[in-house]
Amino acid sequence: MSIILLLCGVALVATMGYAVQRGATCTVAAMDELLRDRRATRMLALLEASMWVAGGLLIGNALGLMPPMPAGYAITVWTIVGAAVLGLGAAVNGACVFGAVAKFGSGNWVYAATPIGFYFGCVVGQASLAHMIPQKLAQSSWAFHTPPWLAFAVATLMAWRILRPLWRTWYGPSAQQSRTSALIGKVWQPHAATQVIAITFLFTLWLFGAWAYTDVLAEWARGRFTNTAERGLLLVALWAGAALGGWTAGRFRSQRADVAGVVRCLLGGTLMGAGSVLIPGSNDGLILTGIPLLWPHAWVSLAVMCVMIAIYLMVVAKKTS
């Protein structure tokens, strides 16, 4: 990997981490908003991020930039079990794998234990659950079989979706602040920041192939250490970008890591890692690759995960009320 390509990757992933801090990316928070406020703002933002990646895959296929994509898997009872365990782990953790990055970036240091637990869960899962993993599907994704005109139409729609609000912000007569400040504020609103996550993920996808930080941890758990130094640097860039996002947003509040919090995050991360082995895939990979590729196991797994999170939140709310 050339140094220029690596630096581009670090910049993109750090921007993704920054946007994770600003965006509506946590599945647990999305379900909590749905239950408490009867609003689906966060969930719709997550699904829109998936649509952006899907559009990018269409464009990448038309331009010959499509990297190797994750396979689809058959839906079995173990898919459901794995998704339920993944959802339970996210709920126990208090945040999904995306949300853990954002909370760490806000100075909640106990969430540094989440990826450690996730890695341990993957190790345990690979050792004891590997024989339960569903078989890969033989067919390739829809993204490899679309006409070029559809990619052009999607690119036009995506450009309109990006430029229209920016144009209105830049030239809008009601702006009370400078145009530059208004533009920056618009980009880092939660919904727009979630779109930034999708866009930066797309570019890393074209440059490095399917990349989600839980995928890296899962590969390390399987004993695969391809480009370990480079991918490890990208992991650091992701978490560093989230910390910078928390600091610049005024959300950074250093919180001492207590034993109970560390144990909770280790347990939650371990459950998420074990569940991701059975699916296979965690919620960041499901949202940003599995759902855009229209793999049925990704859609089913995300739905089951959300139901399990909702059940947990309702039980906890009932006990605390």
C-alpha positions, 0 to 999 in steps of 0.5 A: 500500500502506497503512503499516499493511499494510506494517508487518504485512507487515514483522512477518510476514516478519521472523517468517518469517526468525526461524523460518527460523533456528530451523526445519528448512527447508534442503533440503540439510540435509534430504538430508544428514540422510537420508543420514548419519543415515537420518532424514527429520525435516527433509524431513517438516517441509518437507512438513508446511509445504506441507500447512499452506499447502495447508490455508490455501489451502482456508480462503482460498478459502472466505473469498474471500481467495484471491489470484492464484496462480502458474501450473502449467507443463508438464513437459518435459525442460527442467523436469528439467534446470532442477531438476537445475541448481537442486539442483546449485547448492544443493549447491555453495552448501552450502544452498538458498535457505532455508538461505542465509538461516539461515546468514547469520543465524548470522553466516556472511557469505559467504551474502550472496553467494547472493542476488546470484548468484541474481539474476545467474543469473536475468538470464543465464537470462532472456537465454539460456534463456527460449525453453526455459521450458515452457508454462503449464497452462490449468487453474486449481489445485484450490484454487479448486474445493473445497467450503466444508465441506472448508475447515471440516474443515481449519481444525478439524484445523489448530487442533487441530494447533496447540493440542494441543501448546501445551495440553500444554506449558502445563498439562503436569505434567512441566514443570520451567520456567515455563509461559511459558518452556516455551511459548516453547521449544516454539514455537521447536523446529525442527519447530514453527518450520517450521510457523511459517514456513508460517503466516506465509507464509500470512498474507503470501500473503493480504495480498500474494499469492504471495511468496517472496524468490526470486520477487522477485529473479526479477521484478527480473531480468525488469525488473519492479519493481512495489512495489520499495520495499515488496518490498525492505523485506520482503527486508531484514526476512526477512534481519534476522529470520534474524539476530535468530533466530541471535543469540537462539538463541546461534548467531551467530558472525561469520565473515569472508567469504573469497574462496573462500566468496564465489565458491562462494556466487556460483556456487551462487546463479547455478546456482540462479537459472538452474535456477529460470528453466527450471522455473520456480520455486525451492525456496522457491516450489516448497515453499510454493506449487507443491506445495500447489497440486498442480502436477505440475511442482513435485513433479517438480522438488523430487524431481529437486532432492533426487536431485541434492543426494544425488548431490553429497553422496555424491560429496563424502563419498566424496572426503573419506573 
